[in-house]
Amino acid sequence: MSDSPVLLAVYDVGSLAPLRLSQVARNNGCDVAFVVADTEHAQQMIPVLRRLGRVVNTAGRTEASVIDELRGFEPAGIITFSEFRIPDTVRLAAALGLPYHAPSLQEAVTNKDRQRERFAEVGLDTVRFRTVTALDQLDEAIARVGLPAIVKPVVGASSRNTTAVATADECRAVVAAALGGIGGPAETAVILEELLVGRPVDAPWGDYMAVDCVARGDDVRPVFVSSKFALAEPFRERGAYGGQSVVPDELVREVSDLACRAVGALGVHGVADVEIKLTPDGPRVIEVNGRLGAWVDDLGVRAGTGVPADIAVKAALGRPYTTADPVGRGPAVFHYLIVPPMGACRVKSVRDLNGLRQLPYVERVVLLAEPGANVDWRIGAAGNVAAVSGAAPGPAALAETVAAIEATDWIDYE
């Protein structure tokens, strides 16, 4: 057994691949012990995780027995890249005496309604909202929030079950479907929230951004700023780009400052991903996710602004780290997601991908759905059919590349 320090990684579906985490940990002179969740995905990944580090399987065990085993490692830090494993990580960190998100504010990190309450408490932002767990609560919620509004899970990620509603009947149908699992995953609670209207922007650009931050006590800094592409209906992400941006530098700095204040208000230790809406009245907080954002490490490395995964690991280990200016320079590196139309239910056929691979500035195309795969807008990012990444000389060239990606005929749906 190695004498190197041990970093605990609470593992499930997340924003950083275990291979990448093991590489970054090794570069920091430490081993990884994967604390594996009792979910189908995590359990299936155990053979892979055993090749990358130690494995502590939580399936069929009490948390007390898991904690006893973890104590034997004398861990130097703890981290998770999975939105749904943050509460587990908070409890384990507290039991093992390791720095992590403040236990008293854990619900505000993971629950979108409690997060809104916290922002109002500290005077950061006020957005009208109501939590809905049953249909008989909906009339009061609509009266409080108003319409149009947005419906989304209280605990969720990747745009799952997220949609805008304009009328009471539409709201009732959407909430009933979400709570009842009609056509998609069932939610135990949803939040009805004031719809933040973005400022007008030209395609393919989005009216929101993301800022990944790192926090250690009162020291909160931006790590990487992601400019976003326009959403696919109803609220499905199409990815992000970094480096040069169409967003003015002064607005990037304003957004970064707001994101850092939001992270500080939630008692985050380590990294967090903050989504910010660009409204005509200024930037507003959409939500904070208490882990590294998707694609952020890849974009940061290719943009040449730093290594976000390395900063996340150093923060977890209590080691010094450096961060870059949030205003991007250099090429416009991108990660673009191809999403199916809202009415699609299945991938019928996939033709030659060379049409995508041969486009200017495209460096990599990853197929995410084989023929016969079910697709559904309600499952958010899990329904994406391909990911295209590369680097363009600037925003104008990137816009042309995105248009060419969308115009390429390579897939059929049912």
Secondary structure, 3 states (H helix, E strand, C coil): CCCCCEEEEEECCCCCCHHHHHHHHHHCCCEEEEEECCCHHHHHCHHHHHHHCEEEECCCCCHHHHHHHHHCCCCCEEEECCHHHHHHHHHHHHHHCCCCCCHHHHHHHHCHHHHHHHHHHCCCCCCCEEEECCHHHHHHHHHHHCCCEEEEECCCCCCCCCEEECCHHHHHHHHHHHHHCCCCCCCCCEEEEECCCCCCCCCCEEEEEEEEEEEECCEEEEEEEEEEECCECCCECCEEEECCCCCCHHHHHHHHHHHHHHHHHCCCCEEEEEEEEEECCEEEEEEEECCCCCCHHHHHHHHCCCCHHHHHHHHHHCCCCCCCCCCCCCCEEEEEEECCCCCCCEEEEECCCHHHHCCCCEEEEEECCCCCCECCHHHHHHHCCEEEEEEECCHHHHHHHHHHHHHCCCEEEC
